[in-house]
Amino acid sequence: MSSSDNEINESASLSLGLFPEVVTLFVDVIVPLPLPNLLTYRVPAIMNDMIQVGARVIVQLGTRRILTAIVARVHQDPPKKYIAKPLLELLDEAPMVTIYQLELFRWVADYYMCHIGEVMNAALPSGLKINSESKLQYNPEFDVNTPLTETEGKLLEAVQEKNSLSTDEAARLLGQKDIYPIIKSLSKKGAVLVYEEVKEKYTPKIVKKIRLTRDYEDWEPLKDLIDELEDRKQYKQVGVLMKYLARVPVMQNRIANADGLEKSVLVKDDISESALKTLLKKNVFEEFEIIISRFADVPYSGDDVQLSESQQLATEKIMSYFKTKDTVLLHGITGSGKTAVYINLIQKVLASGSQVLYLLPEIALTTQIVSRLRKVFGDQMGIYHSKFSDNERVEVWRGVLSGKFNFVIGVRSAIFLPFDNLGLIVVDEEHESSYKQYDPAPRYNARDLALVVARLQQAKVLMGSATPSFESFYNAKQGRYGYVKLTQRFREAQLPEISLVNIRIERKQKKLKHNFSDTLLTSLKDNITKGEQSILFQNRRGYAPYVMCEDCGWIPHCHQCNVSLTYHQHTQEMRCHYCGFTEQMSHQCPVCGSTRIKTMGYGTEKIEDELKLLLPQARTARMDLDTTRQKNAIQNIVQAFEAGETDILIGTQMLSKGLDFDKVSFVGIFDADHIIHFPDFRAHERAFQLLTQVAGRAGRRNTQGRVLIQTGNPELFVIEKILQNDYEGLYEKEIPERQKFNYPPFTRLIRLIIKHEDEITAEEAAQTLANGLREKMGSRVLGPEPPLVNRIRNQFLKDILIKLEKDNINLRLIKEQIREEIQKILTTKQFKQTTVVIDVDPM
């Protein structure tokens, strides 16, 4: 056949569609950066049949940057303003992010006025994001006659020996921090090639196991081998075999050998590792690997919880409300058994085939609840928490996608997990400010986002608290939420008896010992005598809030923030709780030279120290941010307290969250006043919540607990309501004030924080922005005003507050106007270095 015949046949084949034309596809991707637009990349033809919305891909941004991106759209439209780069790699055969999640990402970005890349960055566990690392490789075309310095030669030799070397490894090898000039020089001389090695952070947990090879599964050949080894006096090898047979009943069940035994278990049995290696070489044993879950299997009962009559009634009312309402507020006093109600409802939803998300403000502080749920639900329950490793969080993410975990308990970030069939979201302690993300963006509130997720998935939301947020209680009062109240403590336990000590009077009468009233010390001492436990609450960590020169009044301040430094005696340093700056404690005043430096105020560390002097017989422990930094620190403190190894537990607001101790019969609140007297419209609400929650730790079983509050203002209305446990009384007093001055729940708030390293520039930028906003929104715009702490990390701060009515307003238009005015500021030459932070629904 001639070549012209071939061309005719090929043309005919194309016209018949036997060789269809390859379509060029493009994808719009989300990258984890604060970029206003999605980026478009070209799909290599080899990926055309595999690319899907929601899959992760690797893209190059700029000349060197390698990033993980999520495919948001697949199409055939090339970008008009730039040439699309090709995707570098497709990471997922199936989408790692669902269509529903992408819709949620867009909603969060729009509502909280941030970029979708920031939402992606917050939503995905870091183990699902690729990182790039600069690597050095020997250049085979390098001219070996090129002169090198001694340092360059040493580095090049190491690169040749190891095939490749990371920049971190090179820095360690040379003992230098700044090695980039050396790398640059070697690269210029053509000695090394610098490239980016892309690594997926998630690695499955692999366990090495061993088992007998098939030749030795039967008793006869195994017996012959043992006899032979004994004859040759290879007793260590015999010992390995006998230890294996003791652990794995091969002779009774050959299938048991297929599962084998973890190598580490055999090594722990004190066997000879060299003997094991020999048996592996002889093919008596074989080594293999399996991928296992990082979450240990937990035996569980799966039994229904036994509800009291009031709990059963509350459950039935909740189920009844769910027929007509999507959200129910469960208002249950401390110790009323809300968790049992949650468990009962979760079991019902799981039995129906739907998924459940249980949100807690802080899992590390609610280990008792987690342990209780694990006993009921076992390994079908996933735990999602920032203290877990990247790999553990990725396992839960993948477990939700695969259907392994239909029930997850987690903190606020768990709201972004890839559920596809949610039936119920439980938001426990819904009043907690920990549900709010402060930095970085998105500054979302997981409690509020739960309502959005439920709407997208047609699920129900159950919010629970002993002290609900006024916003949630208002929504219940207005009929938007169902409302169920639990007024009895479980098993008829009584609420604690609360009493006050007026420290102003005690100070005048000289009854105070290191700011401990005589009544407080006597109560703590009596509890120790009775073999009972106490909790002492002070919502300030450190030794003292500040130190002062008694002669000239000098107070040490942070060099980067406008706050005094907190003294920490354990480390003998003064520390800024805003930026982390530290300096050694000064024992001489730098202003007047005096050595009369005095600590002012009381932190948890000082209280613990002085309590040891006042009550030397007391076994004390402290729970605050300083003592709980390590992974299992909280669990260890809680377990020791539960075991009765501690008489008095001293701590901050950590103590208010979900702890339940049988032997705690007394709670002392060291200083209530600094919580109440705070310049915020929610101050009384928060004081009531915090002090009531702490008080609720006392007397949760057969005996009535006692609570003592030290205050200099016992006549305050909020103190009166705490004594009466009258939440609704406080609400009725506060809510008209909120309405009068246009605060939530009657309005929406948007806070703009303007930052600049120059105070005058910050003021001018804030004033210009406020003026521009007022032209469009009028009196809704308040400020600018300096916040309570007006300089943090060398940036001066100014606040603008925007109050927006909830009805008859175009919120989308308002937000667009805010964005436009901010853009004007940021593109003005004078204010180019200004930062504007947008906080929608600030707490």
Secondary structure as UniProt FT lines:
FT   HELIX           3..15
FT   TURN            16..17
FT   STRAND          25..30
FT   STRAND          39..43
FT   HELIX           45..47
FT   TURN            48..50
FT   TURN            53..54
FT   STRAND          56..61
FT   TURN            62..64
FT   STRAND          65..75
FT   STRAND          89..90
FT   HELIX           99..111
FT   TURN            112..113
FT   HELIX           116..123
FT   HELIX           126..128
FT   STRAND          130..138
FT   TURN            140..141
FT   TURN            144..145
FT   HELIX           150..162
FT   STRAND          164..166
FT   HELIX           167..174
FT   HELIX           180..188
FT   TURN            189..190
FT   STRAND          192..200
FT   STRAND          205..212
FT   HELIX           214..216
FT   HELIX           219..231
FT   TURN            232..233
FT   HELIX           235..247
FT   TURN            250..252
FT   HELIX           254..259
FT   STRAND          261..262
FT   HELIX           263..268
FT   TURN            269..270
FT   HELIX           273..281
FT   TURN            282..283
FT   STRAND          285..292
FT   HELIX           309..321
FT   TURN            322..324
FT   STRAND          327..332
FT   TURN            334..335
FT   HELIX           338..351
FT   TURN            352..353
FT   STRAND          355..359
FT   HELIX           363..365
FT   HELIX           367..377
FT   HELIX           378..380
FT   STRAND          381..384
FT   TURN            386..387
FT   HELIX           390..402
FT   STRAND          407..410
FT   HELIX           412..416
FT   STRAND          422..428
FT   TURN            429..431
FT   HELIX           433..435
FT   HELIX           446..457
FT   STRAND          460..465
FT   HELIX           470..477
FT   TURN            478..479
FT   STRAND          482..486
FT   HELIX           490..492
FT   STRAND          497..502
FT   HELIX           503..508
FT   TURN            509..510
FT   TURN            514..515
FT   HELIX           518..529
FT   TURN            530..531
FT   STRAND          533..537
FT   STRAND          546..549
FT   TURN            550..552
FT   STRAND          566..568
FT   TURN            569..572
FT   STRAND          573..575
FT   TURN            577..579
FT   STRAND          582..584
FT   TURN            590..592
FT   STRAND          597..600
FT   HELIX           604..614
FT   TURN            616..617
FT   STRAND          620..623
FT   TURN            625..627
FT   TURN            631..632
FT   HELIX           633..642
FT   TURN            643..644
FT   STRAND          648..651
FT   HELIX           653..656
FT   TURN            662..663
FT   STRAND          664..669
FT   HELIX           673..676
FT   TURN            681..682
FT   HELIX           683..695
FT   TURN            696..697
FT   STRAND          706..711
FT   TURN            714..715
FT   HELIX           717..724
FT   HELIX           727..740
FT   TURN            741..742
FT   TURN            744..745
FT   STRAND          747..756
FT   HELIX           759..777
FT   HELIX           778..780
FT   STRAND          781..785
FT   STRAND          791..792
FT   TURN            793..794
FT   STRAND          795..805
FT   HELIX           811..826
FT   HELIX           829..831
FT   TURN            832..833
FT   STRAND          835..840
//
